[in-house]
């Protein structure tokens, strides 16, 4: 399977998970395409945009920053992020993300049932 970024269908999203601001998001992998993977997405957060801290109950998520800077949240703890940084939200825990004023792009992999 070969997936080209230029062929992805980006959608504009707002106030993701109770956060604020706008983002563009596209799925490289949809649910059912890979065993135990619900989706793999590319998410481009506009400057200052947040994805609200939310609970993962029954699934887990991996984020890796591909461009820009910002902050991550894990169980209420805020930490800096820059290109190449990654973090994991295990089942039963909470996480969120916030773009700096330059914006932030990341890949999200959601696994579970």
C-alpha positions as CSV (number, residue, x, y, z in Angstrom):
1,X,0.0,0.0,0.0
2,X,1.4,3.4,-1.0
3,X,-0.2,6.6,0.4
4,X,0.7,10.0,-1.0
5,X,0.1,13.1,1.0
6,X,-1.1,14.9,-2.1
7,X,-4.0,12.4,-2.4
8,X,-5.2,12.7,1.2
9,X,-8.6,14.3,1.9
10,X,-8.0,17.0,4.4
11,X,-11.0,18.3,6.5
12,X,-11.1,21.5,8.5
13,X,-11.9,20.7,12.2
14,X,-12.6,23.1,15.0
15,X,-12.6,22.8,18.8
16,X,-11.3,19.3,18.8
17,X,-12.1,17.4,22.1
18,X,-13.2,20.6,23.7
19,X,-10.1,22.6,22.7
20,X,-10.1,25.8,20.8
21,X,-8.9,26.9,17.4
22,X,-8.8,25.2,14.0
23,X,-6.9,22.4,12.4
24,X,-6.6,20.4,9.1
25,X,-6.7,16.7,9.5
26,X,-6.4,13.7,7.1
27,X,-6.3,10.0,7.7
28,X,-3.5,8.0,6.1
29,X,-5.1,4.8,7.5
30,X,-8.8,4.3,8.2
31,X,-10.3,1.9,10.7
32,X,-10.1,-1.7,9.5
33,X,-7.1,-1.2,7.2
34,X,-4.5,-2.5,9.8
35,X,-4.9,-5.0,12.6
36,X,-5.5,-3.2,16.0
37,X,-5.1,0.3,14.4
38,X,-8.2,2.5,14.4
39,X,-6.5,5.3,12.4
40,X,-3.3,7.0,11.5
41,X,-3.8,10.8,10.9
42,X,-1.8,13.8,10.0
43,X,-3.1,16.8,12.0
44,X,-1.9,20.4,11.3
45,X,-2.9,22.7,14.2
46,X,-3.2,26.4,13.4
47,X,-1.1,28.7,15.7
48,X,-2.4,28.6,19.3
49,X,-4.9,25.8,18.6
50,X,-5.4,23.1,21.3
51,X,-6.8,19.6,21.4
52,X,-8.5,19.4,24.8
53,X,-7.2,17.0,27.3
54,X,-9.3,13.8,27.1
55,X,-9.5,10.3,28.5
56,X,-8.5,7.2,26.6
57,X,-10.8,4.4,27.8
58,X,-10.4,1.3,25.7
59,X,-7.8,2.6,23.3
60,X,-4.3,4.2,23.3
61,X,-2.7,6.9,21.2
62,X,0.7,7.9,20.0
63,X,1.6,11.4,18.8
64,X,4.9,12.4,17.0
65,X,5.6,16.0,16.1
66,X,6.7,16.4,12.5
67,X,6.8,20.2,12.4
68,X,6.6,23.2,14.7
69,X,6.5,23.5,18.5
70,X,4.0,23.5,21.3
71,X,3.1,21.7,24.5
72,X,1.7,18.3,25.4
73,X,-0.4,17.2,28.3
74,X,-0.3,13.8,30.0
75,X,-2.5,13.3,33.0
76,X,-2.5,17.1,33.6
77,X,1.3,17.5,33.3
78,X,2.3,20.1,30.7
79,X,5.6,19.7,28.8
80,X,7.3,21.2,25.8
81,X,7.3,19.6,22.3
82,X,9.3,20.2,19.2
83,X,10.0,18.4,15.9
84,X,10.8,14.8,16.4
85,X,9.3,14.6,19.9
86,X,6.7,11.9,20.6
87,X,4.5,10.8,23.5
88,X,2.1,8.0,24.3
89,X,-1.3,8.1,26.1
90,X,-2.0,4.6,27.5
91,X,-5.4,3.3,28.2
92,X,-7.0,4.9,31.3
93,X,-4.9,8.1,31.0
94,X,-5.6,11.6,29.6
95,X,-3.7,13.7,27.1
96,X,-4.0,16.8,24.9
97,X,-1.8,19.1,22.8
98,X,-1.3,22.8,22.2
99,X,0.4,24.5,19.2
100,X,2.7,27.5,19.7
101,X,2.3,30.6,17.7
102,X,4.1,29.0,14.8
103,X,1.7,26.1,14.6
104,X,2.3,22.4,15.1
105,X,1.9,19.3,12.9
106,X,1.8,15.8,14.2
107,X,1.0,12.2,13.3
108,X,-1.6,10.5,15.6
109,X,-1.9,6.7,15.8
110,X,-4.9,5.4,17.6
111,X,-4.9,1.7,18.5
112,X,-7.4,-0.5,20.3
113,X,-10.8,-1.9,19.7
